[in-house]
Amino acid sequence: MRYQAEDLTIESLEQNNQLVLRWLGRSETKDPNRTLQPLMEAVIGTLQSAQSVEFDFRALEYMNSSTIRPILKLLQTASTRAANVHVRYDAGKTWQRMSFLAIGVALASLTNVKVSA
């Protein structure tokens, strides 16, 4: 499946008994709660039957700081529905490294969530 909101695309596919959600493009909206809400709800719907979920942000070109809160919410929701949640980012992109290190700290209390490059 493929979900799109403005310049952001999320591709959903199953690999090795794992749901993989690849994030592509850019998220630059000033009000991501309004713009991304339908997209996030669709993604949450795909989590219903997943044991393991990988959120792959490595191909994401850019996201502004306003996007972090909806992503945190999405990851927290995923942690309640899947046994394992893995967040992957590209440490070679400075903005991703800084953003996802902060996201990792915010999610540190969730033992079934792993954030790594």
BADO-104180 format. One record per residue: x, y, z of N, C-alpha, C in turn. Coordinates in Angstrom, 3 decimals. Atoms other than C-alpha are relative to their C-alpha. Layout:
! BADO-104180
n.c1/n.c2/n.c3/ca.c1/ca.c2/ca.c3/c.c1/c.c2/c.c3
X/Y/Z/X/Y/Z/X/Y/Z
...
//
This chain:
! BADO-104180
n.c1/n.c2/n.c3/ca.c1/ca.c2/ca.c3/c.c1/c.c2/c.c3
0.844/-1.185/0.000/0.000/0.000/0.000/0.884/1.240/0.000
-0.724/-1.268/0.085/1.009/3.573/-0.519/-0.908/1.103/0.510
0.741/-1.121/-0.565/-0.116/6.604/1.475/0.741/1.281/-0.343
-0.649/-1.246/0.382/0.508/10.179/0.407/-0.728/1.199/0.581
0.506/-1.291/-0.473/0.061/13.642/1.948/1.013/1.048/-0.435
-0.887/-1.010/0.567/1.548/16.561/0.036/1.251/-0.678/-0.555
-1.242/0.557/0.540/5.242/15.692/-0.595/0.510/-1.215/0.774
-0.387/1.146/-0.814/5.344/12.847/1.944/-0.721/-1.254/-0.477
0.559/1.296/0.382/4.814/9.224/0.912/0.454/-1.040/1.010
-0.342/1.131/-0.845/4.699/6.163/3.149/-0.420/-1.261/-0.746
0.259/1.277/0.650/4.980/2.750/1.517/-0.059/-1.087/1.059
0.202/1.089/-0.951/3.701/-0.246/3.434/0.187/-1.326/-0.710
-0.190/1.317/0.580/4.968/-3.744/2.662/0.387/-0.995/1.092
-0.350/1.042/-0.954/5.457/-7.047/4.443/1.231/-0.736/-0.488
-1.228/0.725/0.300/8.888/-8.662/4.573/0.337/-0.874/1.197
-0.431/0.911/-1.062/9.861/-11.733/6.614/-0.843/0.131/1.265
0.937/-0.110/-1.129/6.770/-11.564/8.867/0.097/1.327/0.740
-0.150/-1.327/-0.592/7.443/-7.890/9.505/-0.660/1.022/-0.918
0.565/-1.110/0.755/5.496/-4.822/8.426/1.067/1.081/-0.095
-1.002/-1.048/0.221/7.886/-2.272/6.891/-0.722/1.221/-0.558
0.584/-1.269/0.445/6.793/1.346/6.537/1.142/0.925/-0.403
-1.075/-0.842/0.538/9.188/3.278/4.272/-0.512/1.413/-0.202
0.354/-1.417/0.105/9.024/7.066/4.511/0.865/0.629/-1.082
-0.677/-0.594/1.150/9.903/8.964/1.335/-0.446/1.446/-0.182
0.377/-1.370/0.327/9.942/12.570/0.231/0.310/0.977/1.112
-0.229/-1.096/-0.936/9.558/15.585/2.455/-1.269/0.285/0.807
1.109/-0.450/-0.830/7.370/16.703/5.349/0.335/1.408/0.486
-0.305/-1.396/-0.291/7.423/20.473/5.452/-1.225/0.791/0.437
1.234/-0.690/-0.321/3.861/21.289/6.445/0.105/0.749/1.326
-0.016/-0.812/-1.223/3.335/23.981/9.065/-0.934/-0.577/1.062
0.959/0.599/-0.922/0.400/22.096/10.606/-0.091/-1.502/-0.273
-0.010/1.425/0.322/1.341/18.403/10.441/-1.138/-0.778/0.649
1.132/0.701/-0.611/-1.455/17.396/12.824/-1.185/-0.060/-0.957
1.127/-0.053/0.938/-4.046/18.493/10.274/0.333/-0.729/-1.298
-0.375/0.564/1.289/-2.178/17.484/7.133/0.312/-1.490/0.080
-0.451/1.381/-0.093/-0.709/14.194/8.349/-0.978/-0.916/0.730
0.923/0.824/-0.789/-3.617/13.010/10.529/-0.632/-1.134/-0.815
0.579/1.107/0.773/-5.394/11.024/7.762/1.049/-1.054/-0.377
-1.082/0.902/0.342/-2.058/9.515/6.739/0.374/-0.868/1.201
-0.346/0.729/-1.220/-1.209/8.547/10.327/-1.091/-1.006/0.375
1.107/0.914/-0.295/-4.664/6.997/10.837/0.037/-1.209/-0.932
-0.104/1.110/0.952/-4.206/4.899/7.695/1.142/-0.934/0.391
-1.143/0.811/-0.415/-0.793/3.725/8.910/-0.356/-0.794/1.258
0.406/0.691/-1.224/-2.219/2.867/12.348/-0.904/-1.185/-0.343
0.860/1.092/0.437/-4.823/0.754/10.574/0.777/-1.209/-0.484
-0.819/1.112/0.484/-2.055/-1.359/9.019/0.689/-0.733/1.144
-0.703/0.604/-1.135/-0.618/-2.090/12.475/-0.815/-1.073/0.704
0.897/0.903/-0.728/-3.613/-4.170/13.587/0.524/-1.423/0.106
-0.392/1.408/-0.007/-2.139/-7.541/12.635/1.519/-0.196/0.031
-1.458/0.113/0.062/1.586/-6.798/12.799/0.596/-0.407/1.350
-0.764/0.387/-1.194/3.806/-8.570/15.321/1.226/0.893/0.138
-1.225/-0.774/0.034/6.843/-6.599/14.283/-0.144/1.085/-1.068
0.126/-1.124/0.927/6.994/-3.181/12.609/1.336/0.726/-0.101
-1.191/-0.816/0.223/9.900/-1.326/11.064/-0.421/1.293/-0.673
0.200/-1.314/0.594/9.640/2.398/10.397/1.344/0.395/-0.593
-1.256/-0.268/0.694/12.321/3.116/7.791/-0.022/1.429/-0.542
-0.045/-1.411/0.379/13.098/6.821/7.527/1.226/0.338/-0.850
-1.268/-0.284/0.675/16.399/6.459/5.658/-0.155/0.717/-1.333
0.200/-0.658/1.297/14.968/7.617/2.304/-0.746/1.326/0.135
0.681/-1.281/-0.211/13.169/10.592/3.868/0.992/1.124/-0.253
-0.901/-1.079/0.379/14.703/13.706/2.352/0.065/1.094/1.058
0.028/-1.092/-0.982/13.592/16.170/5.015/-1.310/-0.045/0.769
1.213/-0.255/-0.767/11.133/16.757/7.824/0.300/1.176/0.921
-0.195/-1.125/-0.901/10.653/19.927/9.797/-0.283/-0.445/1.433
0.161/0.362/-1.409/10.526/19.975/13.582/-1.464/-0.207/0.378
1.429/0.185/-0.280/6.713/20.170/13.507/-0.453/-1.433/-0.259
0.358/1.377/0.338/6.655/16.621/12.126/0.363/-0.967/1.127
-0.479/0.907/-1.038/8.401/15.135/15.167/-1.124/-0.444/0.931
1.073/0.366/-0.941/5.368/15.240/17.463/-0.946/-1.074/-0.575
0.850/1.054/0.547/3.051/13.266/15.103/0.734/-1.338/-0.145
-0.771/1.238/0.105/5.844/10.727/14.524/0.131/-0.657/1.372
-0.074/0.545/-1.363/6.329/10.323/18.283/-1.310/-0.673/0.389
1.318/0.567/-0.304/2.598/9.752/18.683/-0.221/-1.316/-0.732
0.150/1.199/0.817/2.596/7.214/15.871/0.849/-1.147/0.561
-0.879/1.034/-0.537/5.557/5.323/17.344/-0.497/-0.512/1.346
0.572/0.418/-1.284/3.956/5.285/20.793/-1.198/-0.912/-0.222
1.156/0.840/0.325/0.748/3.882/19.291/0.473/-1.351/-0.526
-0.524/1.255/0.547/2.738/1.282/17.342/0.534/-0.894/1.112
-0.578/0.799/-1.091/4.457/0.189/20.554/-1.068/-0.710/0.819
1.083/0.666/-0.736/1.071/-0.694/22.068/-0.663/-1.098/-0.825
0.667/0.958/0.892/0.021/-2.789/19.050/0.923/-1.082/-0.543
-0.955/0.974/0.542/3.183/-4.594/17.974/1.002/-0.390/1.082
-0.955/0.479/-1.002/5.577/-6.707/20.012/1.349/0.693/-0.133
-1.290/-0.641/0.253/8.615/-5.086/18.382/-0.166/1.124/-1.006
0.017/-1.148/0.904/9.024/-1.677/16.780/1.452/0.431/-0.197
-1.364/-0.417/0.320/12.255/-0.763/15.013/-0.074/1.259/-0.860
-0.067/-1.262/0.736/12.970/2.778/13.818/1.405/0.107/-0.582
-1.297/-0.100/0.668/15.749/3.103/11.253/0.135/1.372/-0.642
-0.276/-1.305/0.599/17.348/6.355/10.153/1.399/-0.015/-0.598
-1.296/-0.132/0.657/20.355/7.495/8.133/0.875/0.941/0.818
-0.887/-0.806/-0.842/23.092/8.686/10.510/0.912/0.908/-0.825
-0.805/-0.843/0.874/24.921/10.162/7.510/-0.664/1.333/-0.327
0.727/-1.254/0.187/22.238/12.840/7.257/-0.096/0.664/1.367
-0.082/-0.659/-1.305/22.895/15.288/10.088/-1.378/0.273/0.583
1.327/-0.322/-0.538/19.254/16.375/10.399/-0.705/-1.268/0.497
0.612/1.242/-0.467/18.133/12.729/10.682/0.659/-0.468/1.299
-0.701/0.429/-1.205/20.814/11.869/13.226/-0.467/0.805/1.213
0.412/-0.863/-1.114/19.859/14.850/15.425/-1.461/-0.256/0.382
1.428/0.212/-0.264/16.102/14.284/15.088/-0.255/-1.355/0.646
0.301/1.337/-0.495/16.157/10.548/15.700/0.734/-0.340/1.288
-0.596/0.154/-1.325/18.590/10.721/18.603/-0.956/0.559/1.043
0.986/-0.594/-0.920/16.035/13.021/20.259/-1.236/-0.892/0.119
1.154/0.908/-0.028/13.178/10.683/19.304/0.337/-1.246/0.829
-0.428/1.152/-0.778/15.151/7.764/20.756/-0.015/0.268/1.493
0.017/-0.381/-1.416/15.557/9.597/24.054/-1.442/0.092/0.497
1.405/-0.160/-0.399/11.836/10.448/24.142/-0.704/-1.347/0.148
0.646/1.315/-0.024/10.943/6.771/23.568/0.771/-1.027/0.833
-0.883/0.918/-0.731/13.613/5.258/25.852/-0.739/-0.890/0.998
0.731/0.807/-0.987/11.038/4.020/28.374/-0.822/-1.130/-0.645
0.750/1.043/0.702/9.324/1.876/25.720/0.968/-1.132/-0.369
-0.995/1.066/0.146/11.224/-1.397/25.946/-0.101/-0.768/-1.316
0.150/0.723/1.271/9.844/-2.816/22.685/0.280/0.884/-1.218
-0.345/-0.896/1.101/11.015/0.174/20.591/1.507/0.172/-0.057
-1.441/-0.153/0.230/14.513/0.277/19.116/0.195/1.053/-1.087
-0.308/-1.046/0.968/15.848/3.375/17.335/1.492/-0.126/-0.334
-1.394/0.174/0.380/19.036/2.865/15.322/0.241/0.406/-1.446
-0.423/-0.365/1.363/20.981/3.875/12.239/0.264/-1.253/-0.792
//
